[in-house]
């Protein structure tokens, strides 16, 4: 039977869990996730687990931060004066906001702390620094890369 390899387009069902067992994402109630292995469309550790799987096979793997969303970085937090917020925005911890970076690109930040005079914004991915456990089922190899015949 065919095994998934780099360059193949595959469909998988997955459930992602934190260390305490909390589910942070799952595809079980929707269409399977489709991606091409090696294209960088998803976290590298997830791709690594799928390589070598056969359609119908299920694996559970824990992916460390280095192969997921990276380590948490303190330099990705910023404390700003509360007066810099428009009056209609009432910042609360956990709230996600879109800000414009100096280079003009948009970034999503999470409000991590609010005081009377300041608001702390965190641009780390919400799952940065956390090991993630995935239950992965390879549903199908949609498009397999053809091996070159030696000769």
VOKOL-546436 format. One line per 2 residues: number of its first residue (from 1); for each residue z negated, x, y of N, C-alpha, C. Coordinates in steps of 0.001 Angstrom, whole numbers, plus 500000, padded with zeros to 6 digits. Last residue first. Example, Ala and Ser with C-alpha at 12.3 -4.5 7.8 and 13.67 -1.06 7.14 Angstrom:
BEGIN
2) 492920/512850/497750/492860/513670/498940/492130/512900/500030 ~ 492200/513190/494310/492200/512300/495500/492200/513200/496700 $
This chain:
BEGIN
151) 514059/517608/504042/515256/517887/503288/516055/518897/503916 ~ 511894/514823/504339/512032/516289/504294/513335/516611/503539 $
149) 512201/512096/506475/512416/512613/505125/512616/514122/505188 ~ 509702/510989/508625/510951/511743/508515/511068/512294/507094 $
147) 508431/507675/508492/508230/509104/508214/509601/509771/508126 ~ 508388/505267/511042/509050/505780/509839/508796/507276/509697 $
145) 505636/503394/511986/506492/504515/512333/507096/505035/511035 ~ 505549/499865/511692/505148/501184/511183/506159/502228/511650 $
143) 504318/497118/513154/505476/498008/513214/504997/499385/512798 ~ 502068/495793/512177/503191/495037/512727/504462/495873/512719 $
141) 499930/495645/509776/500663/496721/510434/501962/496068/510882 ~ 497104/493445/510022/498509/493704/509711/498973/494984/510397 $
139) 494296/493497/510086/494983/492266/509705/496405/492581/509243 ~ 491596/495339/509463/493022/495527/509731/493749/494311/509185 $
137) 488566/494696/510927/489423/494301/509809/490870/494516/510232 ~ 485511/496146/511834/486954/496102/512076/487672/495677/510806 $
135) 482671/496117/513595/483180/495644/512310/484661/495423/512565 ~ 481239/498722/515499/482328/497759/515333/482512/497413/513871 $
133) 478809/499747/517718/479128/499525/516316/480173/498425/516227 ~ 478386/502295/520112/478889/500952/519835/479240/500843/518361 $
131) 476059/503971/522188/476800/503945/520921/477178/502496/520606 ~ 476473/504303/525692/475897/503547/524585/476730/503717/523324 $
129) 477661/505379/527931/476420/505984/527458/475801/505301/526254 ~ 479080/502337/529133/479008/503804/529177/477646/504283/528688 $
127) 479362/499630/529331/479022/500153/528007/478951/501681/527971 ~ 480121/499171/532007/478862/498593/531518/478433/499132/530145 $
125) 481209/502195/533527/481568/501068/532669/480261/500503/532121 ~ 479818/502919/536765/479948/503233/535339/480443/501993/534603 $
123) 479286/502209/539344/480692/502155/538938/480902/502591/537491 ~ 476813/500430/540889/477051/501306/539742/478496/501122/539284 $
121) 474973/500243/543905/476160/499869/543151/476404/500901/542062 ~ 472201/499018/545549/472703/500104/544714/473821/499565/543838 $
119) 471498/498232/548854/472051/497706/547615/472581/498904/546829 ~ 468743/497958/551262/469837/498638/550559/470285/497877/549305 $
117) 466687/496465/552427/467595/497208/553301/468797/497829/552589 ~ 465312/495106/550462/465524/494418/551740/466582/495120/552574 $
115) 467274/495888/547498/466025/495885/548258/466308/495162/549574 ~ 468642/495809/544309/468716/495244/545661/467333/495345/546289 $
113) 470637/497344/541797/469341/497184/542444/469562/496653/543862 ~ 473178/497134/540749/472097/497500/539830/470712/497330/540457 $
111) 476164/495507/540721/474964/495653/541538/473809/495958/540576 ~ 478971/497221/539555/477903/496280/539224/476727/496562/540145 $
109) 482450/497356/540458/481103/497922/540430/480111/496815/540085 ~ 485799/498130/540109/484771/497130/539807/483431/497868/539741 $
107) 488098/499130/542624/487183/499491/541539/486186/498358/541363 ~ 491390/499724/543895/490247/498833/543702/489399/499336/542541 $
105) 492595/502364/546037/492550/501657/544754/491298/500791/544680 ~ 492341/503777/548399/493003/502483/548450/492974/501703/547150 $
103) 490828/506023/548448/492266/506225/548206/493042/504907/548157 ~ 488221/504986/548787/488873/505668/549914/490379/505874/549719 $
101) 488299/501737/547118/487953/503145/547182/488679/503798/548369 ~ 487009/498566/547511/488186/499401/547735/487713/500836/547906 $
99) 485425/496649/544913/485407/497385/546179/486701/498178/546293 ~ 484249/493759/543465/485396/494648/543556/485331/495324/544916 $
97) 481243/493252/541554/482007/493156/542791/483211/494083/542705 ~ 478939/491521/539565/480062/492453/539626/480868/492179/540886 $
95) 475401/491393/539240/476617/490851/539847/477707/491924/539875 ~ 473156/492732/538477/474031/492232/537426/475349/491683/537953 $
93) 471190/491732/541264/471373/492627/540118/472208/491968/539016 ~ 473095/490406/543998/472023/490218/543020/472264/491176/541869 $
91) 474146/489876/547383/474088/490727/546192/472857/490453/545327 ~ 475874/487536/548751/474434/487716/548527/474276/488548/547257 $
89) 478335/487309/551095/478006/487921/549796/476509/488175/549730 ~ 478600/486401/553666/478769/485416/552585/478462/485993/551206 $
87) 478349/488683/555294/477235/487734/555218/477348/486769/554050 ~ 479465/491717/553709/479751/490513/554500/478621/489493/554283 $
85) 477483/494679/553784/478007/493546/553025/478348/492399/553962 ~ 476251/496516/555332/477675/496740/555078/478315/495594/554297 $
83) 473554/495972/555368/474340/495486/556490/475847/495684/556303 ~ 472487/497432/553315/472756/496021/553070/473619/495402/554171 $
81) 473852/500579/552697/473070/499756/553604/473471/498294/553408 ~ 474051/501714/549274/474634/501418/550591/473697/500535/551393 $
79) 474147/504045/546792/473260/503137/547515/473826/502964/548915 ~ 475923/504445/543830/475949/504610/545271/475006/503592/545890 $
77) 476880/506156/540856/476079/505138/541534/476034/505469/543018 ~ 478086/508217/539629/478905/507012/539764/478088/505851/540337 $
75) 476389/510252/539168/477221/510387/540360/478149/509182/540563 ~ 475273/509658/536710/474504/509310/537906/475350/509383/539169 $
73) 477043/508315/534050/477040/509360/535072/476303/508879/536317 ~ 476931/507983/530572/476550/507400/531863/476458/508518/532876 $
71) 479815/509159/528728/478390/509173/529071/478160/508444/530388 ~ 482410/506916/527405/481881/508128/528023/480392/508037/528304 $
69) 483186/504773/525943/483335/504672/527393/482707/505843/528131 ~ 483945/506506/523206/483983/505111/523660/484211/505109/525177 $
67) 483471/508996/522417/484718/508421/521918/484850/506944/522318 ~ 481017/509458/523615/482109/510388/523909/483462/509854/523438 $
65) 479269/507494/522469/479800/507341/523824/480997/508234/524145 ~ 480276/506893/519008/479410/507503/520019/480068/507411/521403 $
63) 480527/504158/516947/481291/505074/517788/480369/505578/518898 ~ 480098/503210/513691/479419/503392/514968/480158/504483/515726 $
61) 481861/500851/511675/481689/502210/512169/480941/502191/513493 ~ 483029/499183/508891/482031/499155/509957/481800/500596/510377 $
59) 486112/497735/507779/485212/498881/507926/484204/498578/509021 ~ 488340/496153/505543/487328/496012/506586/486440/497248/506582 $
57) 491781/495477/504716/490576/496305/504603/489653/496080/505800 ~ 494082/494130/505336/493059/493406/504590/491750/494168/504479 $
55) 496102/497038/505273/495969/495629/505648/494990/494900/504729 ~ 494094/500054/505266/495182/499256/504697/495003/497809/505137 $
53) 493368/502900/507371/493028/501593/506803/494281/500908/506270 ~ 494280/505157/508624/493989/505250/507190/493603/503930/506550 $
51) 492868/504381/511714/493784/505275/510996/493334/505393/509532 ~ 490614/503021/512662/491720/502232/512101/492697/503106/511300 $
49) 489006/505047/513712/488522/504274/512563/489668/503535/511877 ~ 490519/505921/515897/490233/506850/514797/489794/506100/513543 $
47) 490401/503695/517602/491676/504101/516996/491434/504971/515759 ~ 487703/503892/518291/488183/502692/517603/489493/503021/516895 $
45) 487649/506297/519693/486878/506169/518457/487311/504974/517627 ~ 489208/505768/522010/489699/506684/520968/488951/506547/519646 $
43) 489718/502422/523173/488881/503615/523076/489269/504447/521852 ~ 493214/501584/523775/491826/501231/523471/491028/502527/523337 $
41) 495548/502790/524455/495329/501424/524940/493885/500977/524733 ~ 496499/505238/523608/495405/505218/524567/495124/503846/525147 $
39) 498375/505429/521632/498872/505175/522990/497764/505132/524035 ~ 497323/505640/519097/497708/506870/519771/498211/506677/521185 $
37) 498533/502661/517809/497611/503778/517586/498159/505027/518274 ~ 499017/499900/519763/499720/500992/519097/498776/502186/519020 $
35) 497629/496609/519136/497771/497843/519907/498534/498872/519086 ~ 496164/493437/519245/497343/494211/518839/497449/495433/519740 $
33) 493549/491528/518007/493919/492531/518994/495109/493317/518448 ~ 494185/488142/516879/493774/489532/516650/494252/490429/517799 $
31) 493241/485307/518930/494251/486087/518212/493737/487506/517972 ~ 489798/484181/518555/491094/484249/519229/492071/485064/518374 $
29) 487357/484434/517428/487724/483091/517892/489070/483083/518619 ~ 487107/487172/516840/487141/486205/515742/487564/484803/516166 $
27) 486858/489293/518471/488174/488637/518482/488223/487478/517494 ~ 484114/490080/520627/484652/489784/519302/486000/489094/519453 $
25) 481446/491802/522256/482828/491327/522247/483254/491073/520807 ~ 478760/492211/521959/479290/492283/523321/480743/491835/523394 $
23) 476010/491130/520163/477478/491159/520155/477953/491186/521602 ~ 473137/492988/519463/473775/492062/520395/475289/492227/520350 $
21) 471972/494984/517969/472659/493928/517247/473334/492893/518138 ~ 470977/497110/519330/470006/496068/518986/470653/494882/518256 $
19) 473283/498636/519850/472287/499128/518885/471302/498057/518447 ~ 475941/496161/520079/475080/497203/520618/474062/497598/519556 $
17) 479135/495487/518544/477698/495231/518712/477008/496438/519335 ~ 482201/493800/518160/481495/494953/518706/480053/494598/518989 $
15) 484419/492887/515746/483205/492444/516425/482484/493700/516862 ~ 487933/492237/515230/486773/493113/515398/485608/492343/515990 $
13) 491105/492355/513706/489997/491530/514178/488798/492465/514249 ~ 494243/493847/514593/492910/493906/514002/492046/492778/514546 $
11) 497481/495001/514122/496662/493868/514563/495329/493975/513830 ~ 499459/497840/515265/498619/497120/514311/497964/495918/514970 $
9) 502013/500114/515245/501467/498984/516000/500743/498106/514983 ~ 501774/503658/514719/501935/502300/514193/501369/501281/515182 $
7) 500988/506046/515871/502299/505513/516231/502549/504102/515723 ~ 499047/507113/513140/499399/507314/514537/500815/506819/514796 $
5) 498714/504508/510607/498787/505897/511067/499176/505940/512542 ~ 497517/502529/507945/497776/502657/509376/497758/504128/509767 $
3) 499185/502526/504819/497980/502829/505586/498378/502995/507051 ~ 500596/500384/502323/500709/501146/503563/499346/501349/504222 $
1) 500000/500846/498811/500000/500000/500000/500000/500888/501249 $
